[in-house]
Amino acid sequence: MTKFAFHDGAIVPIADAHVSVTCTTFHYGIGCFAGIRAFWNEEREQLYIFRAGEHYKRLLNSAKFLMSDIGHSNAELIGITTDLLRKESWRQNVYIRPIIYKDDGVFRVQLHDSTDKIAIYSQPVGHYIKKEGALSVGFSSWRRVDDNAIPARGKISGTYINSALAKTEAVMNGFDEALVLTQDGHVSEASAANLFMVRDGVLITPPITDNVLEGITRKSIIQFGREDLGLEVVERSIDRSELYLADEAFFCGTGVGVAAIGKIDHRLVGDGNAGPIAQSLLNHYQKVVTGKVEKYMDWLTPVYS
C-alpha cells in the first residue's frame, strides 16, 4: 500500500497530499503527467527505474505545451523519485506517477499567469491488461486527437478522455483493447499504447507525425529490433486494411510492456498467438528492465545502495 508522496516540495504521508476541489487541473484537465516503471530484481535485491531521464525529459517537454514551470531539473526529479521509492521500501514492481498541475483556486481557462505544482507517488503494479495470451482488439469509432487540437506527442491530462472513450467502447463491444485512427484514416495507436506490426520480417510502426505519443518503450523496441534482433525497422503510416494482413502485431508501452495481438476486428493475426518476433522482443524487454542485459544498464537507475 502506498504510504508516501512528494507534494508541495516535500515527501509527506500520502493522506496529507491533498489537492483542493478548486484546483484548475481538476476542472479543465490543464495538466500533464508521466508513467514510469521500476522493476524488482530478486537476485540482486535491487529496484531499477527504467529510463527515468527519458521519462522526465518527456514530462518537462509536456509541461512546455502548458507553459508550466515547476522549478525542478530532470536530475532533481530523478533524485526525488529515488528518495521516494527508497522511503516506501518497495521490493516488487511499481508504477510511478509524477503529475504537473495548475492550482490557483480560481476558474480560469488559460495557461499563463498560473501556479504550477508537481506531485509524485508510486504504487505496486501488476498486469495493465488482465488477460493471458494474445489480445483481441477492434477499431474505435473515435478518432485520435490531432496535433493541431491537443498535442498528442505529450502526456496531457485532458487528452485522456479520448483514450477513455475508445477503451470503454472497445471493452463494451467485447474487445480487450481499442485501435484508434488518425483524422485522415491511418492507424495511430491503442487507447494508451503504441503499435507495431510485422510484415514479411519487417518491423513497422506509425511515425510520430501520425499523432502517436512519443513512447519511451516504443523508442526502446525500435532499438532492440535494429541492434539486437537485426531486423529492418520502418516508421511509416499504416492503413487499416494493411493491419488485417500483418503476420504479427503487438502493443508496447510503460503500462502494457509488450503485448501480442491475436485478433483485429475478429480477423486472426498469424495463428492468433504471439508471433516469434513479438515474443523475442518481450523476452528481451523483460531482461533489460530487470538489469539482466549489461548493454542497457545505463538505462536503469538503481534505488537501493
C-alpha positions, 0 to 999 in steps of 0.5 A, a space after each residue: 500500500 502506498 504510504 508516501 508522496 512528494 507534494 508541495 516540495 516535500 515527501 509527506 504521508 500520502 493522506 496529507 497530499 491533498 489537492 483542493 476541489 478548486 484546483 484548475 487541473 481538476 476542472 479543465 484537465 490543464 495538466 500533464 503527467 508521466 508513467 514510469 516503471 521500476 522493476 524488482 530484481 530478486 537476485 540482486 535485491 535491487 529496484 531499477 527505474 527504467 529510463 527515468 531521464 527519458 521519462 522526465 525529459 518527456 514530462 518537462 517537454 509536456 509541461 512546455 505545451 502548458 507553459 508550466 514551470 515547476 522549478 525542478 531539473 530532470 536530475 532533481 526529479 530523478 533524485 526525488 523519485 529515488 528518495 521516494 521509492 527508497 522511503 516506501 521500501 518497495 521490493 516488487 514492481 511499481 508504477 510511478 506517477 509524477 503529475 504537473 498541475 495548475 492550482 490557483 483556486 480560481 476558474 480560469 481557462 488559460 495557461 499563463 499567469 498560473 501556479 504550477 505544482 508537481 506531485 509524485 507517488 508510486 504504487 505496486 503494479 501488476 498486469 495493465 491488461 488482465 488477460 493471458 495470451 494474445 489480445 483481441 482488439 477492434 477499431 474505435 469509432 473515435 478518432 485520435 486527437 490531432 496535433 493541431 487540437 491537443 498535442 498528442 506527442 505529450 502526456 496531457 491530462 485532458 487528452 485522456 478522455 479520448 483514450 477513455 472513450 475508445 477503451 470503454 467502447 472497445 471493452 463494451 463491444 467485447 474487445 480487450 483493447 481499442 485501435 484508434 485512427 488518425 483524422 485522415 484514416 491511418 492507424 495511430 495507436 491503442 487507447 494508451 499504447 503504441 503499435 507495431 506490426 510485422 510484415 514479411 520480417 519487417 518491423 513497422 510502426 506509425 511515425 510520430 507525425 501520425 499523432 502517436 505519443 512519443 513512447 519511451 518503450 516504443 523508442 526502446 523496441 525500435 532499438 532492440 529490433 535494429 541492434 539486437 534482433 537485426 531486423 529492418 525497422 520502418 516508421 511509416 503510416 499504416 492503413 487499416 486494411 494493411 493491419 488485417 494482413 500483418 503476420 504479427 502485431 503487438 502493443 508496447 508501452 510503460 503500462 502494457 510492456 509488450 503485448 501480442 495481438 491475436 485478433 483485429 476486428 475478429 480477423 486472426 493475426 498469424 495463428 492468433 498467438 504471439 508471433 516469434 518476433 513479438 515474443 523475442 522482443 518481450 523476452 528481451 524487454 523483460 531482461 533489460 528492465 530487470 538489469 539482466 542485459 549489461 548493454 542497457 544498464 545505463 538505462 536503469 537507475 538503481 534505488 537501493 545502495 
